[in-house]
Amino acid sequence: MLRQKKFLQNLEVPESKPRFFFPRRFFFKGLKLASGMAIGGILILRGINFLANMAFCGSDMPAKMSLMAMNSAQQSYFKDNRRFAANFDELDTGMRSETSHYRYSMQTKENAVFHYGISKIRKSGWEKLMGEKDPPNVASAVFMVSDENSTETITVAVRCIGKKPSLVQPPKPTLQNGVPTCPENFRNL
């Protein structure tokens, strides 16, 4: 205890000079702080948006799953009935032709059936600014083809997703040399 007192007595503290008030200095410090908070807020919002998209796998995931279910149901229906179902009730998947995000339709031909999912949602300017994209349209098809190894008829399917969003029905997938192919501006899922 005695040593501490001696040390404090020998310690010389320089006199501090009074600082003058400089409003510009405070203005620029405040400006730096405000801009840092704004940039940080934007980055936090982008991160939240990214995590939300990761959690829900994007807004087109229900459409991808619906097309997969419709294709599987059509192939099963064809195996049992030797023809394709003409509507959702006949297909008996429990799917509705319209959801909150997509409007689904079906078109049956003699040797093929086509399923379409047309996006109903358009993102707002803020959502687009945050990096969200309008959900793309989706299309799928199930084709009847002759099996080369036997006399049976089998089915082949394709699922396609649009590269760009659109409000119109997508073009039909095609069958080229026995291989189902996505239309132009669509990619295979």
GUDOTOR-821579 format. One record per residue: residue in three letters; x, y, z of N, C-alpha, C in turn. Coordinates in steps of 0.1 Angstrom, whole numbers, padded with zeros to 4 digits. Example, Ala and Ser with C-alpha at 12.3 -4.5 7.8 and 13.67 -1.06 7.14 Angstrom:
{"ALA"; {0132; -0057; 0078}; {0123; -0045; 0078}; {0132; -0033; 0078}} {"SER"; {0128; -0022; 0071}; {0137; -0011; 0071}; {0129; 0000; 0079}} 
//
This chain:
{"MET"; {0008; -0012; 0000}; {0000; 0000; 0000}; {0009; 0013; 0000}} {"LEU"; {0019; 0012; 0007}; {0028; 0023; 0008}; {0035; 0026; -0005}} {"ARG"; {0039; 0015; -0012}; {0045; 0017; -0025}; {0036; 0023; -0035}} {"GLN"; {0023; 0020; -0034}; {0014; 0025; -0044}; {0013; 0041; -0042}} {"LYS"; {0013; 0045; -0030}; {0012; 0060; -0027}; {0024; 0067; -0032}} {"LYS"; {0036; 0061; -0030}; {0048; 0068; -0035}; {0048; 0068; -0050}} {"PHE"; {0043; 0057; -0057}; {0043; 0057; -0071}; {0033; 0067; -0076}} {"LEU"; {0022; 0069; -0070}; {0012; 0079; -0075}; {0017; 0093; -0072}} {"GLN"; {0025; 0095; -0062}; {0030; 0108; -0059}; {0041; 0112; -0070}} {"ASN"; {0048; 0102; -0074}; {0059; 0105; -0084}; {0054; 0106; -0098}} {"LEU"; {0042; 0101; -0100}; {0036; 0101; -0113}; {0032; 0115; -0117}} {"GLU"; {0037; 0120; -0128}; {0034; 0133; -0133}; {0023; 0132; -0143}} {"VAL"; {0012; 0139; -0141}; {0002; 0139; -0151}; {0002; 0152; -0159}} {"PRO"; {0004; 0151; -0172}; {0004; 0164; -0179}; {-0009; 0171; -0179}} {"GLU"; {-0009; 0183; -0180}; {-0021; 0191; -0180}; {-0027; 0190; -0193}} {"SER"; {-0040; 0188; -0193}; {-0047; 0187; -0206}; {-0052; 0201; -0210}} {"LYS"; {-0051; 0203; -0223}; {-0055; 0215; -0228}; {-0070; 0214; -0232}} {"PRO"; {-0077; 0225; -0230}; {-0091; 0224; -0234}; {-0092; 0222; -0249}} {"ARG"; {-0101; 0214; -0254}; {-0104; 0212; -0268}; {-0115; 0221; -0273}} {"PHE"; {-0113; 0226; -0284}; {-0123; 0235; -0290}; {-0133; 0227; -0297}} {"PHE"; {-0145; 0232; -0298}; {-0156; 0225; -0305}; {-0155; 0228; -0320}} {"PHE"; {-0154; 0217; -0327}; {-0154; 0218; -0342}; {-0166; 0211; -0348}} {"PRO"; {-0176; 0218; -0352}; {-0189; 0211; -0357}; {-0186; 0202; -0369}} {"ARG"; {-0177; 0206; -0377}; {-0174; 0198; -0389}; {-0170; 0184; -0386}} {"ARG"; {-0161; 0183; -0376}; {-0156; 0170; -0371}; {-0167; 0161; -0367}} {"PHE"; {-0177; 0167; -0359}; {-0188; 0159; -0355}; {-0197; 0155; -0366}} {"PHE"; {-0199; 0164; -0376}; {-0207; 0162; -0387}; {-0202; 0150; -0395}} {"PHE"; {-0189; 0150; -0398}; {-0183; 0139; -0406}; {-0182; 0126; -0398}} {"LYS"; {-0180; 0126; -0385}; {-0181; 0114; -0377}; {-0195; 0109; -0377}} {"GLY"; {-0205; 0117; -0376}; {-0219; 0113; -0377}; {-0223; 0107; -0390}} {"LEU"; {-0217; 0114; -0401}; {-0220; 0109; -0414}; {-0214; 0095; -0416}} {"LYS"; {-0202; 0093; -0411}; {-0195; 0080; -0412}; {-0203; 0069; -0405}} {"LEU"; {-0208; 0073; -0393}; {-0216; 0064; -0385}; {-0229; 0060; -0392}} {"ALA"; {-0236; 0070; -0397}; {-0249; 0068; -0404}; {-0247; 0059; -0416}} {"SER"; {-0237; 0062; -0424}; {-0235; 0054; -0436}; {-0231; 0040; -0433}} {"GLY"; {-0223; 0038; -0422}; {-0219; 0025; -0418}; {-0231; 0017; -0413}} {"MET"; {-0240; 0024; -0406}; {-0252; 0017; -0402}; {-0261; 0013; -0413}} {"ALA"; {-0262; 0022; -0423}; {-0271; 0019; -0435}; {-0265; 0007; -0443}} {"ILE"; {-0252; 0007; -0445}; {-0246; -0004; -0452}; {-0247; -0017; -0444}} {"GLY"; {-0245; -0016; -0431}; {-0246; -0028; -0423}; {-0261; -0033; -0423}} {"GLY"; {-0270; -0024; -0423}; {-0284; -0028; -0423}; {-0288; -0035; -0436}} {"ILE"; {-0283; -0030; -0447}; {-0285; -0036; -0460}; {-0279; -0050; -0461}} {"LEU"; {-0267; -0051; -0456}; {-0260; -0064; -0456}; {-0268; -0074; -0447}} {"ILE"; {-0273; -0070; -0436}; {-0281; -0079; -0427}; {-0294; -0083; -0434}} {"LEU"; {-0300; -0074; -0441}; {-0313; -0077; -0448}; {-0310; -0087; -0459}} {"ARG"; {-0298; -0085; -0466}; {-0294; -0095; -0477}; {-0292; -0109; -0471}} {"GLY"; {-0285; -0109; -0459}; {-0283; -0122; -0453}; {-0295; -0129; -0449}} {"ILE"; {-0305; -0121; -0443}; {-0318; -0127; -0439}; {-0325; -0132; -0452}} {"ASN"; {-0325; -0125; -0462}; {-0331; -0129; -0475}; {-0325; -0142; -0480}} {"PHE"; {-0311; -0142; -0480}; {-0304; -0154; -0484}; {-0308; -0166; -0476}} {"LEU"; {-0308; -0165; -0463}; {-0312; -0176; -0454}; {-0326; -0180; -0456}} {"ALA"; {-0335; -0171; -0458}; {-0349; -0174; -0461}; {-0350; -0182; -0474}} {"ASN"; {-0343; -0178; -0484}; {-0343; -0186; -0497}; {-0337; -0199; -0495}} {"MET"; {-0327; -0201; -0487}; {-0321; -0214; -0485}; {-0331; -0223; -0477}} {"ALA"; {-0338; -0217; -0468}; {-0347; -0225; -0459}; {-0359; -0230; -0468}} {"PHE"; {-0364; -0222; -0477}; {-0376; -0226; -0484}; {-0372; -0230; -0498}} {"CYS"; {-0359; -0230; -0502}; {-0354; -0235; -0515}; {-0360; -0228; -0526}} {"GLY"; {-0363; -0215; -0525}; {-0368; -0207; -0536}; {-0383; -0209; -0538}} {"SER"; {-0389; -0199; -0544}; {-0403; -0199; -0546}; {-0407; -0209; -0557}} {"ASP"; {-0398; -0214; -0565}; {-0402; -0223; -0576}; {-0401; -0238; -0572}} {"MET"; {-0397; -0240; -0559}; {-0396; -0254; -0555}; {-0410; -0261; -0555}} {"PRO"; {-0421; -0255; -0550}; {-0434; -0262; -0551}; {-0437; -0266; -0566}} {"ALA"; {-0434; -0257; -0575}; {-0437; -0261; -0589}; {-0429; -0272; -0594}} {"LYS"; {-0416; -0273; -0590}; {-0408; -0284; -0594}; {-0413; -0297; -0588}} {"MET"; {-0417; -0297; -0576}; {-0423; -0309; -0569}; {-0436; -0313; -0575}} {"SER"; {-0444; -0303; -0579}; {-0457; -0306; -0585}; {-0456; -0312; -0598}} {"LEU"; {-0446; -0307; -0607}; {-0444; -0314; -0620}; {-0439; -0328; -0618}} {"MET"; {-0430; -0330; -0608}; {-0425; -0344; -0606}; {-0437; -0353; -0602}} {"ALA"; {-0446; -0348; -0594}; {-0457; -0356; -0589}; {-0467; -0359; -0601}} {"MET"; {-0469; -0348; -0609}; {-0478; -0350; -0621}; {-0472; -0360; -0631}} {"ASN"; {-0459; -0359; -0634}; {-0453; -0368; -0643}; {-0454; -0383; -0638}} {"SER"; {-0451; -0384; -0625}; {-0451; -0398; -0619}; {-0465; -0404; -0620}} {"ALA"; {-0475; -0395; -0616}; {-0489; -0400; -0616}; {-0493; -0403; -0630}} {"GLN"; {-0489; -0395; -0640}; {-0493; -0398; -0654}; {-0487; -0411; -0659}} {"GLN"; {-0474; -0414; -0655}; {-0468; -0426; -0659}; {-0475; -0438; -0652}} {"SER"; {-0478; -0437; -0640}; {-0486; -0447; -0633}; {-0499; -0449; -0639}} {"TYR"; {-0506; -0439; -0642}; {-0520; -0439; -0648}; {-0519; -0446; -0662}} {"PHE"; {-0509; -0443; -0670}; {-0507; -0449; -0683}; {-0504; -0464; -0682}} {"LYS"; {-0496; -0468; -0672}; {-0493; -0482; -0670}; {-0506; -0490; -0667}} {"ASP"; {-0515; -0484; -0659}; {-0527; -0491; -0655}; {-0538; -0490; -0666}} {"ASN"; {-0539; -0479; -0673}; {-0550; -0476; -0682}; {-0547; -0476; -0697}} {"ARG"; {-0534; -0476; -0700}; {-0529; -0476; -0714}; {-0533; -0463; -0721}} {"ARG"; {-0535; -0452; -0714}; {-0538; -0439; -0719}; {-0534; -0429; -0708}} {"PHE"; {-0533; -0416; -0712}; {-0530; -0406; -0702}; {-0543; -0400; -0696}} {"ALA"; {-0542; -0395; -0684}; {-0553; -0388; -0678}; {-0555; -0374; -0684}} {"ALA"; {-0568; -0370; -0686}; {-0571; -0358; -0693}; {-0572; -0346; -0684}} {"ASN"; {-0574; -0348; -0671}; {-0576; -0337; -0662}; {-0571; -0341; -0648}} {"PHE"; {-0570; -0331; -0639}; {-0565; -0333; -0626}; {-0574; -0343; -0617}} {"ASP"; {-0587; -0342; -0619}; {-0596; -0351; -0612}; {-0593; -0366; -0616}} {"GLU"; {-0592; -0368; -0629}; {-0590; -0382; -0634}; {-0576; -0387; -0629}} {"LEU"; {-0566; -0378; -0628}; {-0553; -0381; -0624}; {-0553; -0385; -0609}} {"ASP"; {-0562; -0379; -0601}; {-0564; -0383; -0587}; {-0551; -0381; -0579}} {"THR"; {-0544; -0370; -0580}; {-0532; -0367; -0572}; {-0536; -0358; -0560}} {"GLY"; {-0548; -0352; -0560}; {-0551; -0343; -0549}; {-0546; -0329; -0552}} {"MET"; {-0540; -0327; -0563}; {-0534; -0314; -0567}; {-0545; -0305; -0571}} {"ARG"; {-0544; -0292; -0568}; {-0553; -0282; -0573}; {-0547; -0276; -0585}} {"SER"; {-0556; -0271; -0594}; {-0551; -0265; -0606}; {-0545; -0251; -0604}} {"GLU"; {-0547; -0246; -0592}; {-0542; -0232; -0589}; {-0538; -0232; -0574}} {"THR"; {-0526; -0226; -0572}; {-0521; -0224; -0559}; {-0518; -0209; -0557}} {"SER"; {-0512; -0206; -0546}; {-0510; -0191; -0543}; {-0498; -0186; -0552}} {"HIS"; {-0490; -0195; -0557}; {-0478; -0191; -0565}; {-0480; -0194; -0580}} {"TYR"; {-0487; -0205; -0583}; {-0487; -0210; -0597}; {-0501; -0214; -0601}} {"ARG"; {-0503; -0213; -0614}; {-0516; -0218; -0621}; {-0511; -0230; -0630}} {"TYR"; {-0517; -0242; -0627}; {-0513; -0254; -0634}; {-0523; -0257; -0645}} {"SER"; {-0518; -0263; -0656}; {-0527; -0267; -0666}; {-0522; -0280; -0672}} {"MET"; {-0530; -0287; -0679}; {-0527; -0300; -0685}; {-0532; -0301; -0699}} {"GLN"; {-0525; -0306; -0708}; {-0529; -0307; -0722}; {-0525; -0321; -0727}} {"THR"; {-0536; -0329; -0731}; {-0534; -0343; -0734}; {-0535; -0344; -0750}} {"LYS"; {-0525; -0351; -0755}; {-0525; -0355; -0769}; {-0526; -0371; -0770}} {"GLU"; {-0526; -0376; -0782}; {-0528; -0390; -0783}; {-0516; -0398; -0777}} {"ASN"; {-0504; -0393; -0780}; {-0492; -0400; -0775}; {-0483; -0392; -0765}} {"ALA"; {-0489; -0382; -0759}; {-0482; -0374; -0749}; {-0491; -0366; -0741}} {"VAL"; {-0486; -0361; -0729}; {-0494; -0352; -0721}; {-0484; -0342; -0716}} {"PHE"; {-0489; -0329; -0716}; {-0480; -0318; -0712}; {-0486; -0311; -0699}} {"HIS"; {-0478; -0308; -0690}; {-0481; -0301; -0678}; {-0474; -0287; -0678}} {"TYR"; {-0482; -0277; -0674}; {-0476; -0263; -0673}; {-0478; -0257; -0660}} {"GLY"; {-0469; -0250; -0655}; {-0470; -0242; -0643}; {-0466; -0228; -0646}} {"ILE"; {-0476; -0219; -0646}; {-0474; -0205; -0649}; {-0474; -0197; -0636}} {"SER"; {-0463; -0190; -0634}; {-0462; -0182; -0622}; {-0472; -0171; -0621}} {"LYS"; {-0478; -0169; -0610}; {-0487; -0158; -0607}; {-0481; -0147; -0600}} {"ILE"; {-0469; -0148; -0594}; {-0463; -0138; -0585}; {-0453; -0130; -0593}} {"ARG"; {-0454; -0117; -0591}; {-0443; -0108; -0595}; {-0438; -0101; -0583}} {"LYS"; {-0424; -0101; -0582}; {-0418; -0095; -0571}; {-0418; -0080; -0572}} {"SER"; {-0419; -0073; -0560}; {-0419; -0059; -0560}; {-0405; -0053; -0562}} {"GLY"; {-0404; -0040; -0564}; {-0392; -0034; -0567}; {-0382; -0036; -0555}} {"TRP"; {-0387; -0035; -0543}; {-0378; -0038; -0531}; {-0372; -0052; -0531}} {"GLU"; {-0381; -0062; -0534}; {-0377; -0075; -0534}; {-0366; -0078; -0545}} {"LYS"; {-0368; -0071; -0557}; {-0359; -0073; -0568}; {-0346; -0066; -0564}} {"LEU"; {-0346; -0055; -0557}; {-0334; -0048; -0552}; {-0327; -0057; -0543}} {"MET"; {-0334; -0065; -0535}; {-0328; -0074; -0525}; {-0323; -0087; -0532}} {"GLY"; {-0324; -0088; -0545}; {-0318; -0099; -0552}; {-0328; -0110; -0555}} {"GLU"; {-0341; -0109; -0552}; {-0351; -0119; -0555}; {-0355; -0118; -0569}} {"LYS"; {-0358; -0129; -0575}; {-0362; -0130; -0589}; {-0376; -0134; -0590}} {"ASP"; {-0383; -0130; -0601}; {-0396; -0135; -0603}; {-0395; -0151; -0605}} {"PRO"; {-0405; -0158; -0600}; {-0404; -0173; -0602}; {-0406; -0176; -0617}} {"PRO"; {-0398; -0185; -0622}; {-0400; -0189; -0636}; {-0411; -0198; -0639}} {"ASN"; {-0416; -0199; -0651}; {-0426; -0209; -0655}; {-0419; -0222; -0656}} {"VAL"; {-0427; -0233; -0655}; {-0422; -0246; -0656}; {-0431; -0254; -0666}} {"ALA"; {-0425; -0264; -0672}; {-0433; -0273; -0681}; {-0427; -0287; -0680}} {"SER"; {-0436; -0296; -0682}; {-0431; -0310; -0683}; {-0440; -0318; -0693}} {"ALA"; {-0435; -0330; -0696}; {-0442; -0338; -0706}; {-0439; -0352; -0703}} {"VAL"; {-0449; -0361; -0706}; {-0447; -0375; -0706}; {-0451; -0380; -0720}} {"PHE"; {-0441; -0387; -0726}; {-0443; -0392; -0740}; {-0444; -0407; -0740}} {"MET"; {-0453; -0413; -0749}; {-0453; -0427; -0752}; {-0443; -0430; -0762}} {"VAL"; {-0434; -0440; -0760}; {-0425; -0444; -0770}; {-0424; -0459; -0770}} {"SER"; {-0421; -0465; -0782}; {-0420; -0479; -0783}; {-0406; -0484; -0778}} {"ASP"; {-0406; -0494; -0770}; {-0394; -0500; -0764}; {-0387; -0507; -0775}} {"GLU"; {-0374; -0504; -0777}; {-0366; -0511; -0787}; {-0364; -0526; -0785}} {"ASN"; {-0364; -0529; -0772}; {-0361; -0543; -0768}; {-0373; -0552; -0768}} {"SER"; {-0385; -0546; -0768}; {-0397; -0555; -0768}; {-0408; -0547; -0776}} {"THR"; {-0420; -0553; -0776}; {-0431; -0547; -0784}; {-0439; -0538; -0775}} {"GLU"; {-0435; -0536; -0762}; {-0443; -0528; -0753}; {-0441; -0513; -0756}} {"THR"; {-0451; -0506; -0751}; {-0450; -0491; -0752}; {-0446; -0486; -0738}} {"ILE"; {-0436; -0478; -0737}; {-0432; -0473; -0724}; {-0433; -0457; -0724}} {"THR"; {-0431; -0451; -0712}; {-0432; -0437; -0711}; {-0419; -0431; -0708}} {"VAL"; {-0416; -0419; -0713}; {-0404; -0411; -0709}; {-0409; -0397; -0706}} {"ALA"; {-0402; -0391; -0696}; {-0407; -0378; -0691}; {-0396; -0368; -0691}} {"VAL"; {-0400; -0356; -0690}; {-0390; -0345; -0689}; {-0396; -0334; -0681}} {"ARG"; {-0388; -0327; -0673}; {-0393; -0315; -0665}; {-0383; -0304; -0669}} {"CYS"; {-0389; -0292; -0672}; {-0382; -0281; -0677}; {-0385; -0268; -0668}} {"ILE"; {-0376; -0260; -0667}; {-0378; -0247; -0660}; {-0373; -0236; -0668}} {"GLY"; {-0381; -0225; -0669}; {-0377; -0214; -0677}; {-0365; -0206; -0672}} {"LYS"; {-0357; -0201; -0682}; {-0346; -0192; -0678}; {-0350; -0178; -0674}} {"LYS"; {-0362; -0174; -0680}; {-0367; -0161; -0677}; {-0381; -0162; -0673}} {"PRO"; {-0386; -0153; -0663}; {-0400; -0154; -0660}; {-0409; -0149; -0671}} {"SER"; {-0421; -0154; -0671}; {-0431; -0150; -0682}; {-0445; -0152; -0676}} {"LEU"; {-0454; -0144; -0682}; {-0468; -0146; -0678}; {-0476; -0154; -0688}} {"VAL"; {-0470; -0159; -0698}; {-0477; -0167; -0709}; {-0473; -0182; -0707}} {"GLN"; {-0482; -0190; -0713}; {-0479; -0205; -0712}; {-0466; -0208; -0719}} {"PRO"; {-0458; -0216; -0713}; {-0445; -0220; -0720}; {-0448; -0229; -0732}} {"PRO"; {-0438; -0229; -0741}; {-0439; -0239; -0752}; {-0438; -0253; -0747}} {"LYS"; {-0443; -0262; -0756}; {-0443; -0276; -0752}; {-0429; -0282; -0753}} {"PRO"; {-0425; -0291; -0744}; {-0413; -0299; -0746}; {-0416; -0309; -0758}} {"THR"; {-0405; -0313; -0764}; {-0406; -0321; -0776}; {-0399; -0334; -0775}} {"LEU"; {-0402; -0343; -0783}; {-0395; -0356; -0784}; {-0387; -0357; -0796}} {"GLN"; {-0374; -0357; -0795}; {-0364; -0357; -0806}; {-0356; -0370; -0806}} {"ASN"; {-0359; -0379; -0816}; {-0352; -0392; -0817}; {-0354; -0400; -0804}} {"GLY"; {-0366; -0400; -0798}; {-0369; -0408; -0787}; {-0364; -0402; -0774}} {"VAL"; {-0358; -0390; -0774}; {-0353; -0383; -0762}; {-0362; -0370; -0759}} {"PRO"; {-0368; -0369; -0748}; {-0376; -0357; -0745}; {-0366; -0345; -0743}} {"THR"; {-0370; -0334; -0749}; {-0362; -0322; -0749}; {-0370; -0310; -0745}} {"CYS"; {-0363; -0301; -0737}; {-0369; -0289; -0732}; {-0370; -0279; -0744}} {"PRO"; {-0380; -0270; -0744}; {-0381; -0260; -0754}; {-0370; -0249; -0752}} {"GLU"; {-0369; -0241; -0762}; {-0359; -0230; -0762}; {-0361; -0221; -0750}} {"ASN"; {-0351; -0216; -0744}; {-0351; -0207; -0732}; {-0356; -0215; -0719}} {"PHE"; {-0355; -0228; -0720}; {-0358; -0236; -0708}; {-0347; -0246; -0706}} {"ARG"; {-0345; -0250; -0693}; {-0334; -0260; -0691}; {-0340; -0272; -0684}} {"ASN"; {-0334; -0283; -0685}; {-0339; -0296; -0680}; {-0336; -0296; -0665}} {"LEU"; {-0346; -0301; -0657}; {-0345; -0301; -0642}; {-0338; -0315; -0639}} 
//
